[in-house]
Amino acid sequence: MKIAYVVGNEDPTDPDPDLDIPFAIKAAEQLEIDLVFANWNDKSIAWESFDAAVIRSAWDYVPVREEFLQFAKNVETKTKLFNSSEVMKWNTNKTYLSILENKGVPIIPTKFANNLDEALPAIRWAFEKAPAVAIKPTVGAGARLAGKASTEVEAIDYVKKILEAKRTVIIQPYILSVDDEGEKAIIVINGEISHAAKKVPALTKGGHGDAAGQLEITTEMRDIVKNISNAVSEWNDLLFARIDVVRMGEKLVLMELELTEPWLFMQFRPEAGVDLFKALKHRIA
């Protein structure tokens, strides 16, 4: 069985290595899978030669999202792709947060802005709810172009940079629990919770959503995963998912739902690689 582990181009000025790779290699060897690292930018690759392609660290897609989505759609005509191009289409634009909220998923209070006129009242609204504001692009990866603003002037500066990149802006009150209790990443393989990790707060400590340690799976984690699974119609078709949550008040709320190219923090549970490829083998048998 020949599987494409799909990666992207690395930026030497902004290193963001795929730390799942060693665990994926070991799992593939254990299951006698021919694992090939394939760059989605390489037009010479014969995707029909693979039994399946799994999108992993294709983190350079952000500035060329439409091209990436067309690539995914094309690959899907030649082999099985995980997750599907249709999932990637909606999941690579974080406006999905409002859709999930309408389906009963608790999220951080969020407003979107396509220009500065829309952003200004949203910034003031967010400062009414918290002493700081989080500004992010709707299409982004690794916290790039995102920031925490303590003043309206600072927030406007972040907004302008995102608008200059021709992306829609996300404006949220900054959730203080991110800096102490931390953002929690819940990793799901083939519909089942595998493990969880605490993330380094990228907007205050830097990095690209790096791991700070392993977390115990709790009942409230299971509850929010179940809630999200009921809201996502393609849930049973997903090979993998990462659900990033944070505590707001007394409950966990969704920060991001990563279904396209999430780091799965396999260092905290190496068996996750085996589970991933076993599920893949079963799906394409």
C-alpha positions as CSV (number, residue, x, y, z in Angstrom):
1,M,0.0,0.0,0.0
2,K,1.4,3.3,-1.1
3,I,0.4,6.5,0.8
4,A,1.3,10.1,0.1
5,Y,2.0,12.1,3.2
6,V,1.4,15.6,1.8
7,V,3.7,18.4,2.9
8,G,4.4,21.9,1.7
9,N,7.4,24.2,1.2
10,E,9.2,25.3,4.3
11,D,10.1,28.9,5.0
12,P,13.7,29.0,6.3
13,T,13.1,32.4,7.8
14,D,10.1,31.1,9.8
15,P,10.8,27.5,10.8
16,D,7.7,25.4,11.6
17,P,8.8,21.7,11.4
18,D,6.3,18.8,11.2
19,L,7.1,17.0,14.4
20,D,4.6,14.2,13.6
21,I,6.8,12.9,10.8
22,P,9.0,10.5,12.9
23,F,6.0,8.9,14.4
24,A,4.3,8.6,11.0
25,I,7.3,6.9,9.6
26,K,7.5,4.4,12.5
27,A,3.8,3.7,12.2
28,A,4.0,3.2,8.5
29,E,6.9,0.8,8.8
30,Q,5.1,-1.2,11.5
31,L,2.0,-1.6,9.2
32,E,4.1,-2.2,6.1
33,I,2.9,1.0,4.3
34,D,5.0,2.6,1.7
35,L,4.9,6.2,3.0
36,V,6.0,8.8,0.5
37,F,6.5,12.5,1.3
38,A,4.9,14.4,-1.5
39,N,4.9,18.2,-1.8
40,W,1.6,19.6,-3.0
41,N,3.4,22.3,-5.0
42,D,5.2,19.7,-7.1
43,K,3.3,19.5,-10.4
44,S,5.2,16.4,-11.6
45,I,3.7,14.1,-9.0
46,A,1.5,11.3,-10.4
47,W,-1.1,11.2,-7.7
48,E,-2.9,8.3,-9.3
49,S,0.1,6.2,-8.3
50,F,-1.0,6.4,-4.6
51,D,-3.6,4.4,-2.9
52,A,-4.5,7.5,-0.9
53,A,-3.1,10.9,0.0
54,V,-3.2,12.4,3.5
55,I,-2.8,16.2,3.8
56,R,-0.4,16.9,6.6
57,S,2.0,19.8,6.9
58,A,0.9,21.8,3.8
59,W,1.1,24.9,5.9
60,D,2.2,27.1,3.0
61,Y,-1.2,27.0,1.4
62,V,-2.5,30.1,3.1
63,P,-1.5,32.9,0.6
64,V,-2.7,30.7,-2.3
65,R,-5.8,29.0,-0.7
66,E,-7.8,28.8,-4.0
67,E,-4.9,27.1,-5.7
68,F,-4.6,24.7,-2.9
69,L,-8.3,23.9,-2.9
70,Q,-8.1,23.3,-6.7
71,F,-5.1,21.0,-6.1
72,A,-7.1,19.0,-3.5
73,K,-10.1,18.7,-5.8
74,N,-7.8,17.5,-8.6
75,V,-6.1,14.9,-6.4
76,E,-9.5,13.6,-5.4
77,T,-10.1,12.6,-9.0
78,K,-7.0,10.5,-9.0
79,T,-6.9,8.8,-5.6
80,K,-8.6,8.9,-2.2
81,L,-7.9,12.1,-0.2
82,F,-8.1,12.7,3.5
83,N,-9.8,14.7,4.6
84,S,-12.0,15.5,1.6
85,S,-11.6,18.6,-0.6
86,E,-15.2,19.6,0.4
87,V,-14.2,19.6,4.1
88,M,-11.1,21.6,3.3
89,K,-13.1,24.2,1.4
90,W,-15.1,25.3,4.4
91,N,-12.6,24.4,7.1
92,T,-9.8,26.6,5.7
93,N,-12.0,29.7,6.2
94,K,-12.7,30.4,9.9
95,T,-16.1,31.9,9.2
96,Y,-17.2,28.3,9.9
97,L,-17.2,29.4,13.5
98,S,-20.5,31.3,13.0
99,I,-22.0,28.3,11.3
100,L,-21.1,26.0,14.1
101,E,-22.4,28.5,16.7
102,N,-25.7,28.5,14.9
103,K,-25.7,24.7,15.3
104,G,-25.3,25.0,19.1
105,V,-21.5,24.8,19.4
106,P,-20.2,27.2,22.1
107,I,-17.5,29.5,20.6
108,I,-15.5,32.6,21.7
109,P,-17.7,35.7,20.9
110,T,-16.6,36.6,17.4
111,K,-17.1,39.3,14.8
112,F,-15.8,39.4,11.3
113,A,-14.7,42.5,9.3
114,N,-14.0,42.9,5.6
115,N,-12.8,46.5,6.0
116,L,-11.8,49.1,8.6
117,D,-15.3,50.5,8.8
118,E,-16.6,47.1,9.9
119,A,-13.6,46.5,12.2
120,L,-13.8,49.7,14.3
121,P,-17.1,48.9,16.0
122,A,-16.1,45.3,16.4
123,I,-12.9,46.3,18.2
124,R,-14.9,48.5,20.6
125,W,-17.3,45.7,21.2
126,A,-14.5,43.3,22.0
127,F,-12.9,45.7,24.4
128,E,-16.2,46.0,26.3
129,K,-15.9,42.3,27.0
130,A,-12.2,42.0,27.9
131,P,-9.2,44.1,28.6
132,A,-7.4,42.8,25.5
133,V,-8.5,41.8,22.0
134,A,-7.5,38.9,19.7
135,I,-7.1,39.8,16.0
136,K,-6.7,37.0,13.5
137,P,-7.2,36.3,9.7
138,T,-10.0,34.0,8.7
139,V,-7.6,32.2,6.5
140,G,-4.4,31.5,8.4
141,A,-2.1,28.9,9.9
142,G,0.4,28.9,12.8
143,A,-0.9,32.2,14.3
144,R,0.7,34.2,11.4
145,L,-0.7,37.8,11.2
146,A,-2.5,37.2,14.4
147,G,-2.0,39.3,17.6
148,K,-3.2,40.3,21.0
149,A,-4.0,44.0,21.3
150,S,-4.2,46.0,24.5
151,T,-5.3,49.2,22.9
152,E,-7.5,50.2,20.0
153,V,-4.6,51.7,18.1
154,E,-2.7,48.4,18.4
155,A,-5.8,46.4,17.3
156,I,-6.2,48.7,14.2
157,D,-2.6,48.0,13.3
158,Y,-3.2,44.3,13.3
159,V,-6.4,44.7,11.3
160,K,-4.7,46.8,8.7
161,K,-2.0,44.1,8.1
162,I,-4.6,41.4,7.6
163,L,-6.7,43.6,5.3
164,E,-3.5,44.4,3.3
165,A,-3.1,40.6,2.9
166,K,-6.6,40.6,1.4
167,R,-8.1,38.5,4.1
168,T,-11.2,38.9,6.3
169,V,-10.5,39.8,10.0
170,I,-11.6,37.9,13.1
171,I,-12.1,40.1,16.1
172,Q,-12.6,38.5,19.5
173,P,-12.2,39.4,23.2
174,Y,-8.9,37.9,24.4
175,I,-9.7,35.0,26.7
176,L,-7.4,35.3,29.7
177,S,-7.5,31.6,30.6
178,V,-5.3,31.0,27.5
179,D,-2.3,32.4,29.4
180,D,-2.7,30.2,32.5
181,E,-5.0,27.1,32.1
182,G,-4.0,27.2,28.4
183,E,-5.6,26.3,25.1
184,K,-6.4,22.6,24.9
185,A,-6.0,20.6,21.7
186,I,-8.1,17.5,21.5
187,I,-6.9,15.0,18.9
188,V,-9.5,12.8,17.2
189,I,-8.5,9.8,15.0
190,N,-11.2,8.1,13.0
191,G,-14.0,9.6,15.1
192,E,-12.5,8.6,18.5
193,I,-10.6,10.8,20.9
194,S,-6.9,9.8,20.9
195,H,-5.2,12.3,23.3
196,A,-5.0,15.9,24.2
197,A,-2.3,18.5,24.6
198,K,-1.9,21.9,26.2
199,K,-0.7,24.6,23.7
200,V,1.7,27.4,24.2
201,P,-0.2,30.7,23.9
202,A,1.0,31.9,20.6
203,L,-0.2,35.5,20.8
204,T,1.7,36.1,24.0
205,K,4.6,33.6,24.0
206,G,5.2,33.2,20.3
207,G,5.6,30.1,18.2
208,H,3.1,28.5,15.9
209,G,0.7,26.9,18.3
210,D,3.4,24.7,19.9
211,A,2.8,22.0,22.5
212,A,3.4,22.7,26.2
213,G,2.5,19.3,27.5
214,Q,0.1,16.4,27.6
215,L,-3.4,16.7,29.1
216,E,-5.7,14.1,30.6
217,I,-9.0,13.6,28.7
218,T,-11.9,14.9,30.8
219,T,-15.6,14.5,30.7
220,E,-16.1,18.2,29.6
221,M,-13.6,17.6,26.7
222,R,-15.7,14.6,25.6
223,D,-18.9,16.6,25.9
224,I,-17.7,19.4,23.6
225,V,-16.3,16.9,21.1
226,K,-19.7,15.2,21.0
227,N,-21.4,18.5,20.5
228,I,-19.1,19.3,17.6
229,S,-19.5,15.9,16.0
230,N,-23.3,16.4,16.0
231,A,-22.8,19.8,14.2
232,V,-20.4,18.6,11.5
233,S,-22.3,16.5,8.9
234,E,-19.1,15.0,7.5
235,W,-17.9,13.9,11.0
236,N,-18.0,10.1,10.2
237,D,-15.9,10.6,7.1
238,L,-13.1,12.4,8.8
239,L,-9.8,10.5,9.2
240,F,-8.5,13.0,11.7
241,A,-9.5,16.2,13.5
242,R,-8.1,18.5,16.1
243,I,-10.4,20.5,18.3
244,D,-8.9,23.5,20.0
245,V,-10.8,24.7,23.0
246,V,-10.4,27.2,25.8
247,R,-12.2,27.9,29.1
248,M,-14.5,30.9,29.1
249,G,-16.2,31.3,32.5
250,E,-17.3,27.9,33.6
251,K,-17.2,26.0,30.3
252,L,-15.0,25.0,27.4
253,V,-15.7,26.8,24.1
254,L,-14.3,26.2,20.6
255,M,-11.4,28.3,19.5
256,E,-10.7,26.5,16.2
257,L,-11.7,23.2,14.5
258,E,-8.7,21.9,12.5
259,L,-9.8,19.4,9.8
260,T,-7.3,20.2,7.0
261,E,-3.6,20.1,8.1
262,P,-3.4,20.0,11.9
263,W,-0.3,19.1,13.9
264,L,-1.6,16.0,15.8
265,F,1.0,16.2,18.7
266,M,1.9,12.5,18.2
267,Q,4.8,12.9,20.6
268,F,2.3,12.6,23.4
269,R,0.8,9.4,22.1
270,P,2.9,7.7,19.4
271,E,0.2,5.0,19.0
272,A,-1.9,7.7,17.3
273,G,0.2,7.2,14.1
274,V,-0.6,3.5,14.1
275,D,-4.3,4.3,14.7
276,L,-4.3,6.8,11.9
277,F,-2.8,4.4,9.3
278,K,-4.9,1.4,10.5
279,A,-8.0,3.5,9.9
280,L,-6.7,4.6,6.6
281,K,-6.0,1.0,5.5
282,H,-9.5,0.0,6.5
283,R,-11.0,2.8,4.5
284,I,-9.2,2.0,1.3
285,A,-9.2,-1.8,1.5
